[in-house]
Amino acid sequence: MNLAEAHEYIDILLDKADQPYFIEEEKNKFLNLAISDFINMHYQKLTADEDSRRALAGCIDWQDFSISKAKIIDGTAIYGSYPALSGVYGDTTATDTRGYFAYGNHYVLPKQHLYVLSLGVSHYNKDEVIDPSDGTVYSGVTEDDIIFSPTISVKNKSTREYYEHAYTEDPFNKPSEDAPYWSYIENRIVIGGGGSSIRYINMQVITLPTVEQAFSESTYGSSTSPASLTFAEHYQKQIIQMAVKRMTQTDVGLMTPPSN
Protein backbone atom coordinates (compact mmCIF):
# COMPACT_ATOMS: atom_id res chain seq x y z
CA MET A 1 0.00 0.00 0.00
CA ASN A 2 1.40 3.41 -0.95
CA LEU A 3 0.73 6.74 0.73
CA ALA A 4 -1.99 7.82 -1.71
CA GLU A 5 -3.87 4.57 -1.04
CA ALA A 6 -3.44 5.11 2.70
CA HIS A 7 -5.06 8.54 2.36
CA GLU A 8 -7.97 6.99 0.47
CA TYR A 9 -8.34 4.35 3.17
CA ILE A 10 -8.48 7.11 5.81
CA ASP A 11 -11.16 8.99 3.85
CA ILE A 12 -13.30 5.86 3.65
CA LEU A 13 -13.06 5.19 7.38
CA LEU A 14 -13.74 8.82 8.29
CA ASP A 15 -16.69 8.99 5.91
CA LYS A 16 -18.22 5.91 7.49
CA ALA A 17 -17.82 7.52 10.91
CA ASP A 18 -19.29 10.82 9.65
CA GLN A 19 -16.11 12.69 10.61
CA PRO A 20 -14.77 16.07 9.37
CA TYR A 21 -12.46 16.59 6.40
CA PHE A 22 -8.67 16.36 6.80
CA ILE A 23 -6.19 17.74 4.30
CA GLU A 24 -3.22 15.56 3.25
CA GLU A 25 -0.77 17.36 5.56
CA GLU A 26 -3.03 16.64 8.52
CA LYS A 27 -3.45 13.01 7.51
CA ASN A 28 0.33 12.62 7.35
CA LYS A 29 0.75 14.13 10.81
CA PHE A 30 -1.71 11.67 12.29
CA LEU A 31 -0.07 8.80 10.41
CA ASN A 32 3.31 9.85 11.83
CA LEU A 33 1.86 9.79 15.34
CA ALA A 34 0.33 6.39 14.68
CA ILE A 35 3.65 5.02 13.36
CA SER A 36 5.36 6.07 16.61
CA ASP A 37 2.57 4.55 18.71
CA PHE A 38 2.68 1.34 16.67
CA ILE A 39 6.44 0.90 17.03
CA ASN A 40 6.45 1.71 20.75
CA MET A 41 3.61 -0.74 21.38
CA HIS A 42 5.34 -3.61 19.59
CA TYR A 43 8.80 -2.78 20.95
CA GLN A 44 7.51 -3.47 24.47
CA LYS A 45 6.56 -7.01 23.38
CA LEU A 46 9.41 -7.69 20.97
CA THR A 47 11.21 -10.41 22.93
CA ALA A 48 8.08 -12.37 23.79
CA ASP A 49 5.72 -12.03 20.85
CA GLU A 50 6.22 -13.30 17.30
CA ASP A 51 3.64 -10.90 15.88
CA SER A 52 5.57 -7.94 17.30
CA ARG A 53 8.83 -9.23 15.84
CA ARG A 54 7.17 -9.55 12.44
CA ALA A 55 5.46 -6.15 12.76
CA LEU A 56 8.79 -4.36 13.25
CA ALA A 57 10.86 -6.46 10.86
CA GLY A 58 11.04 -3.67 8.29
CA CYS A 59 12.30 -1.17 10.88
CA ILE A 60 15.17 -3.31 12.16
CA ASP A 61 18.48 -2.60 10.52
CA TRP A 62 22.11 -3.65 10.87
CA GLN A 63 24.66 -0.86 10.88
CA ASP A 64 28.41 -1.54 10.69
CA PHE A 65 31.36 0.81 11.13
CA SER A 66 35.03 -0.12 10.93
CA ILE A 67 38.61 1.11 10.60
CA SER A 68 40.67 -0.97 8.20
CA LYS A 69 44.26 -1.99 8.84
CA ALA A 70 45.25 0.26 5.95
CA LYS A 71 43.62 3.27 7.67
CA ILE A 72 45.42 2.48 10.91
CA ILE A 73 48.72 2.28 9.04
CA ASP A 74 48.37 5.39 6.86
CA GLY A 75 47.43 7.69 9.78
CA THR A 76 44.45 9.35 8.02
CA ALA A 77 41.91 8.50 10.73
CA ILE A 78 43.69 9.84 13.82
CA TYR A 79 41.73 11.54 16.59
CA GLY A 80 44.12 13.04 19.16
CA SER A 81 46.50 10.19 19.89
CA TYR A 82 44.88 7.18 18.20
CA PRO A 83 43.08 6.11 15.00
CA ALA A 84 39.33 6.39 15.51
CA LEU A 85 36.01 5.91 13.76
CA SER A 86 35.47 9.68 13.77
CA GLY A 87 38.33 9.88 11.29
CA VAL A 88 36.39 7.65 8.91
CA TYR A 89 32.74 8.50 9.59
CA GLY A 90 32.61 12.25 10.15
CA ASP A 91 29.47 14.36 10.18
CA THR A 92 29.55 14.75 6.38
CA THR A 93 28.77 11.03 6.07
CA ALA A 94 25.61 11.19 8.21
CA THR A 95 22.01 10.77 7.07
CA ASP A 96 18.67 10.82 8.89
CA THR A 97 18.97 7.06 9.43
CA ARG A 98 22.73 6.60 9.85
CA GLY A 99 24.74 8.62 12.36
CA TYR A 100 28.37 9.63 12.53
CA PHE A 101 31.26 9.51 14.99
CA ALA A 102 32.72 12.33 17.07
CA TYR A 103 35.31 12.57 19.86
CA GLY A 104 36.99 9.40 18.66
CA ASN A 105 34.51 6.55 18.92
CA HIS A 106 31.33 8.26 20.17
CA TYR A 107 28.39 7.50 17.89
CA VAL A 108 26.17 10.55 17.31
CA LEU A 109 22.60 9.33 16.87
CA PRO A 110 20.76 10.06 13.62
CA LYS A 111 17.41 11.84 13.58
CA GLN A 112 15.33 8.70 13.05
CA HIS A 113 17.09 6.47 15.60
CA LEU A 114 14.78 4.87 18.17
CA TYR A 115 16.25 1.82 19.91
CA VAL A 116 19.37 -0.36 20.03
CA LEU A 117 18.58 -4.07 20.07
CA SER A 118 22.20 -5.25 20.18
CA LEU A 119 25.68 -3.77 19.97
CA GLY A 120 28.97 -5.50 19.35
CA VAL A 121 32.59 -4.30 19.21
CA SER A 122 35.96 -5.56 18.12
CA HIS A 123 39.28 -4.09 19.27
CA TYR A 124 42.83 -4.24 18.00
CA ASN A 125 46.21 -4.36 19.73
CA LYS A 126 46.58 -0.56 19.86
CA ASP A 127 49.15 -0.45 22.65
CA GLU A 128 51.49 -2.68 20.67
CA VAL A 129 51.34 -0.82 17.35
CA ILE A 130 50.35 2.83 18.02
CA ASP A 131 52.70 5.54 19.26
CA PRO A 132 50.63 7.38 21.94
CA SER A 133 52.49 10.62 21.31
CA ASP A 134 50.88 11.22 17.91
CA GLY A 135 48.61 8.29 17.02
CA THR A 136 50.78 6.96 14.20
CA VAL A 137 52.08 3.41 14.05
CA TYR A 138 55.51 2.59 15.37
CA SER A 139 58.29 2.39 12.79
CA GLY A 140 58.29 -0.93 10.99
CA VAL A 141 54.72 -1.88 11.84
CA THR A 142 52.85 -3.54 8.95
CA GLU A 143 49.29 -4.76 8.52
CA ASP A 144 50.44 -8.22 9.59
CA ASP A 145 51.29 -6.81 13.02
CA ILE A 146 47.77 -5.49 13.61
CA ILE A 147 45.55 -8.08 15.30
CA PHE A 148 41.76 -7.79 15.42
CA SER A 149 39.89 -9.35 18.34
CA PRO A 150 36.64 -11.30 17.90
CA THR A 151 33.46 -9.22 18.06
CA ILE A 152 31.84 -9.36 21.49
CA SER A 153 28.46 -8.15 22.75
CA VAL A 154 28.33 -4.92 24.73
CA LYS A 155 25.90 -4.52 27.61
CA ASN A 156 23.79 -1.41 28.05
CA LYS A 157 24.00 0.56 31.30
CA SER A 158 22.25 3.67 32.53
CA THR A 159 24.12 6.95 32.38
CA ARG A 160 24.49 6.90 36.16
CA GLU A 161 25.98 3.40 36.13
CA TYR A 162 28.26 4.36 33.25
CA TYR A 163 29.92 7.15 35.25
CA GLU A 164 29.93 5.23 38.54
CA HIS A 165 31.66 2.23 36.97
CA ALA A 166 34.00 4.26 34.77
CA TYR A 167 35.96 5.44 37.80
CA THR A 168 35.56 2.47 40.12
CA GLU A 169 38.45 0.32 41.24
CA ASP A 170 36.12 -2.66 41.63
CA PRO A 171 37.42 -5.22 39.09
CA PHE A 172 33.95 -6.79 38.80
CA ASN A 173 32.36 -3.52 37.62
CA LYS A 174 35.20 -1.66 35.94
CA PRO A 175 34.83 -1.73 32.12
CA SER A 176 37.51 -3.32 29.96
CA GLU A 177 37.99 -4.63 26.44
CA ASP A 178 36.74 -8.01 27.66
CA ALA A 179 33.77 -6.51 29.52
CA PRO A 180 32.70 -3.26 27.80
CA TYR A 181 29.39 -1.47 28.20
CA TRP A 182 27.59 1.36 26.49
CA SER A 183 25.25 4.17 27.46
CA TYR A 184 23.30 7.05 25.93
CA ILE A 185 25.06 10.34 26.76
CA GLU A 186 24.14 13.69 25.16
CA ASN A 187 22.49 12.12 22.11
CA ARG A 188 25.47 9.83 21.63
CA ILE A 189 26.25 6.17 22.21
CA VAL A 190 29.43 6.03 24.29
CA ILE A 191 31.26 2.76 24.93
CA GLY A 192 33.22 2.24 28.12
CA GLY A 193 36.12 -0.20 28.21
CA GLY A 194 38.85 -0.05 25.59
CA GLY A 195 37.21 2.88 23.85
CA SER A 196 40.39 4.09 22.16
CA SER A 197 41.22 0.65 20.73
CA ILE A 198 37.88 0.04 19.04
CA ARG A 199 38.24 -0.87 15.38
CA TYR A 200 34.73 -2.16 14.60
CA ILE A 201 31.17 -1.57 15.85
CA ASN A 202 27.99 -3.25 14.70
CA MET A 203 24.53 -2.35 15.88
CA GLN A 204 21.08 -3.81 15.36
CA VAL A 205 18.73 -0.86 15.67
CA ILE A 206 15.10 0.11 15.29
CA THR A 207 14.68 3.16 13.09
CA LEU A 208 11.58 5.39 12.92
CA PRO A 209 10.27 5.48 9.33
CA THR A 210 8.91 8.64 7.80
CA VAL A 211 5.33 8.39 6.60
CA GLU A 212 6.60 8.15 3.02
CA GLN A 213 8.90 5.26 3.93
CA ALA A 214 6.27 3.44 5.99
CA PHE A 215 3.79 3.51 3.11
CA SER A 216 6.09 2.58 0.27
CA GLU A 217 5.37 -0.36 -2.01
CA SER A 218 8.02 0.23 -4.68
CA THR A 219 10.26 -2.66 -3.66
CA TYR A 220 8.43 -4.32 -0.78
CA GLY A 221 8.47 -8.08 -1.07
CA SER A 222 11.29 -8.24 -3.61
CA SER A 223 13.82 -10.94 -2.78
CA THR A 224 16.61 -9.00 -4.48
CA SER A 225 15.86 -5.52 -3.17
CA PRO A 226 13.52 -5.55 -0.16
CA ALA A 227 12.25 -2.16 0.94
CA SER A 228 13.63 -0.80 4.19
CA LEU A 229 11.63 1.04 6.84
CA THR A 230 8.28 -0.09 5.51
CA PHE A 231 5.58 -2.40 6.84
CA ALA A 232 3.65 -5.32 5.42
CA GLU A 233 0.17 -4.23 4.32
CA HIS A 234 -1.41 -6.06 7.23
CA TYR A 235 0.42 -3.71 9.62
CA GLN A 236 -0.05 -0.64 7.43
CA LYS A 237 -3.79 -1.09 7.90
CA GLN A 238 -3.34 -1.29 11.66
CA ILE A 239 -1.39 1.97 11.59
CA ILE A 240 -4.16 3.62 9.55
CA GLN A 241 -6.75 2.46 12.05
CA MET A 242 -4.68 3.90 14.90
CA ALA A 243 -4.40 7.20 13.03
CA VAL A 244 -8.15 7.32 12.36
CA LYS A 245 -8.86 6.65 16.02
CA ARG A 246 -6.82 9.74 16.92
CA MET A 247 -8.50 11.77 14.20
CA THR A 248 -12.00 10.93 15.43
CA GLN A 249 -11.03 12.23 18.87
CA THR A 250 -9.89 15.61 17.50
CA ASP A 251 -11.85 18.82 18.02
CA VAL A 252 -13.75 19.48 14.77
CA GLY A 253 -13.09 23.21 15.06
CA LEU A 254 -9.35 22.62 14.68
CA MET A 255 -9.63 20.97 11.28
CA THR A 256 -8.90 22.66 7.96
CA PRO A 257 -12.08 23.09 5.86
CA PRO A 258 -12.08 21.50 2.39
CA SER A 259 -11.12 23.76 -0.51
CA ASN A 260 -13.83 24.67 -3.00
KEDO-587321 format. One line per field, with one value per residue (C-alpha): x, y, z. Coordinates in nm, 3 decimals. Layout:
BEGIN
xx: X	...
yy: Y	...
zz: Z	...
This chain:
BEGIN
xx: 0.000	0.140	0.073	-0.199	-0.387	-0.344	-0.506	-0.797	-0.834	-0.848	-1.116	-1.330	-1.306	-1.374	-1.669	-1.822	-1.782	-1.929	-1.611	-1.477	-1.246	-0.867	-0.619	-0.322	-0.077	-0.303	-0.345	0.033	0.075	-0.171	-0.007	0.331	0.186	0.033	0.365	0.536	0.257	0.268	0.644	0.645	0.361	0.534	0.880	0.751	0.656	0.941	1.121	0.808	0.572	0.622	0.364	0.557	0.883	0.717	0.546	0.879	1.086	1.104	1.230	1.517	1.848	2.211	2.466	2.841	3.136	3.503	3.861	4.067	4.426	4.525	4.362	4.542	4.872	4.837	4.743	4.445	4.191	4.369	4.173	4.412	4.650	4.488	4.308	3.933	3.601	3.547	3.833	3.639	3.274	3.261	2.947	2.955	2.877	2.561	2.201	1.867	1.897	2.273	2.474	2.837	3.126	3.272	3.531	3.699	3.451	3.133	2.839	2.617	2.260	2.076	1.741	1.533	1.709	1.478	1.625	1.937	1.858	2.220	2.568	2.897	3.259	3.596	3.928	4.283	4.621	4.658	4.915	5.149	5.134	5.035	5.270	5.063	5.249	5.088	4.861	5.078	5.208	5.551	5.829	5.829	5.472	5.285	4.929	5.044	5.129	4.777	4.555	4.176	3.989	3.664	3.346	3.184	2.846	2.833	2.590	2.379	2.400	2.225	2.412	2.449	2.598	2.826	2.992	2.993	3.166	3.400	3.596	3.556	3.845	3.612	3.742	3.395	3.236	3.520	3.483	3.751	3.799	3.674	3.377	3.270	2.939	2.759	2.525	2.330	2.506	2.414	2.249	2.547	2.625	2.943	3.126	3.322	3.612	3.885	3.721	4.039	4.122	3.788	3.824	3.473	3.117	2.799	2.453	2.108	1.873	1.510	1.468	1.158	1.027	0.891	0.533	0.660	0.890	0.627	0.379	0.609	0.537	0.802	1.026	0.843	0.847	1.129	1.382	1.661	1.586	1.352	1.225	1.363	1.163	0.828	0.558	0.365	0.017	-0.141	0.042	-0.005	-0.379	-0.334	-0.139	-0.416	-0.675	-0.468	-0.440	-0.815	-0.886	-0.682	-0.850	-1.200	-1.103	-0.989	-1.185	-1.375	-1.309	-0.935	-0.963	-0.890	-1.208	-1.208	-1.112	-1.383
yy: 0.000	0.341	0.674	0.782	0.457	0.511	0.854	0.699	0.435	0.711	0.899	0.586	0.519	0.882	0.899	0.591	0.752	1.082	1.269	1.607	1.659	1.636	1.774	1.556	1.736	1.664	1.301	1.262	1.413	1.167	0.880	0.985	0.979	0.639	0.502	0.607	0.455	0.134	0.090	0.171	-0.074	-0.361	-0.278	-0.347	-0.701	-0.769	-1.041	-1.237	-1.203	-1.330	-1.090	-0.794	-0.923	-0.955	-0.615	-0.436	-0.646	-0.367	-0.117	-0.331	-0.260	-0.365	-0.086	-0.154	0.081	-0.012	0.111	-0.097	-0.199	0.026	0.327	0.248	0.228	0.539	0.769	0.935	0.850	0.984	1.154	1.304	1.019	0.718	0.611	0.639	0.591	0.968	0.988	0.765	0.850	1.225	1.436	1.475	1.103	1.119	1.077	1.082	0.706	0.660	0.862	0.963	0.951	1.233	1.257	0.940	0.655	0.826	0.750	1.055	0.933	1.006	1.184	0.870	0.647	0.487	0.182	-0.036	-0.407	-0.525	-0.377	-0.550	-0.430	-0.556	-0.409	-0.424	-0.436	-0.056	-0.045	-0.268	-0.082	0.283	0.554	0.738	1.062	1.122	0.829	0.696	0.341	0.259	0.239	-0.093	-0.188	-0.354	-0.476	-0.822	-0.681	-0.549	-0.808	-0.779	-0.935	-1.130	-0.922	-0.936	-0.815	-0.492	-0.452	-0.141	0.056	0.367	0.695	0.690	0.340	0.436	0.715	0.523	0.223	0.426	0.544	0.247	0.032	-0.266	-0.522	-0.679	-0.352	-0.166	-0.173	-0.332	-0.463	-0.801	-0.651	-0.326	-0.147	0.136	0.417	0.705	1.034	1.369	1.212	0.983	0.617	0.603	0.276	0.224	-0.020	-0.005	0.288	0.409	0.065	0.004	-0.087	-0.216	-0.157	-0.325	-0.235	-0.381	-0.086	0.011	0.316	0.539	0.548	0.864	0.839	0.815	0.526	0.344	0.351	0.258	-0.036	0.023	-0.266	-0.432	-0.808	-0.824	-1.094	-0.900	-0.552	-0.555	-0.216	-0.080	0.104	-0.009	-0.240	-0.532	-0.423	-0.606	-0.371	-0.064	-0.109	-0.129	0.197	0.362	0.246	0.390	0.720	0.732	0.665	0.974	1.177	1.093	1.223	1.561	1.882	1.948	2.321	2.262	2.097	2.266	2.309	2.150	2.376	2.467
zz: 0.000	-0.095	0.073	-0.171	-0.104	0.270	0.236	0.047	0.317	0.581	0.385	0.365	0.738	0.829	0.591	0.749	1.091	0.965	1.061	0.937	0.640	0.680	0.430	0.325	0.556	0.852	0.751	0.735	1.081	1.229	1.041	1.183	1.534	1.468	1.336	1.661	1.871	1.667	1.703	2.075	2.138	1.959	2.095	2.447	2.338	2.097	2.293	2.379	2.085	1.730	1.588	1.730	1.584	1.244	1.276	1.325	1.086	0.829	1.088	1.216	1.052	1.087	1.088	1.069	1.113	1.093	1.060	0.820	0.884	0.595	0.767	1.091	0.904	0.686	0.978	0.802	1.073	1.382	1.659	1.916	1.989	1.820	1.500	1.551	1.376	1.377	1.129	0.891	0.959	1.015	1.018	0.638	0.607	0.821	0.707	0.889	0.943	0.985	1.236	1.253	1.499	1.707	1.986	1.866	1.892	2.017	1.789	1.731	1.687	1.362	1.358	1.305	1.560	1.817	1.991	2.003	2.007	2.018	1.997	1.935	1.921	1.812	1.927	1.800	1.973	1.986	2.265	2.067	1.735	1.802	1.926	2.194	2.131	1.791	1.702	1.420	1.405	1.537	1.279	1.099	1.184	0.895	0.852	0.959	1.302	1.361	1.530	1.542	1.834	1.790	1.806	2.149	2.275	2.473	2.761	2.805	3.130	3.253	3.238	3.616	3.613	3.325	3.525	3.854	3.697	3.477	3.780	4.012	4.124	4.163	3.909	3.880	3.762	3.594	3.212	2.996	2.644	2.766	2.952	2.780	2.820	2.649	2.746	2.593	2.676	2.516	2.211	2.163	2.221	2.429	2.493	2.812	2.821	2.559	2.385	2.216	2.073	1.904	1.538	1.460	1.585	1.470	1.588	1.536	1.567	1.529	1.309	1.292	0.933	0.780	0.660	0.302	0.393	0.599	0.311	0.027	-0.201	-0.468	-0.366	-0.078	-0.107	-0.361	-0.278	-0.448	-0.317	-0.016	0.094	0.419	0.684	0.551	0.684	0.542	0.432	0.723	0.962	0.743	0.790	1.166	1.159	0.955	1.205	1.490	1.303	1.236	1.602	1.692	1.420	1.543	1.887	1.750	1.802	1.477	1.506	1.468	1.128	0.796	0.586	0.239	-0.051	-0.300
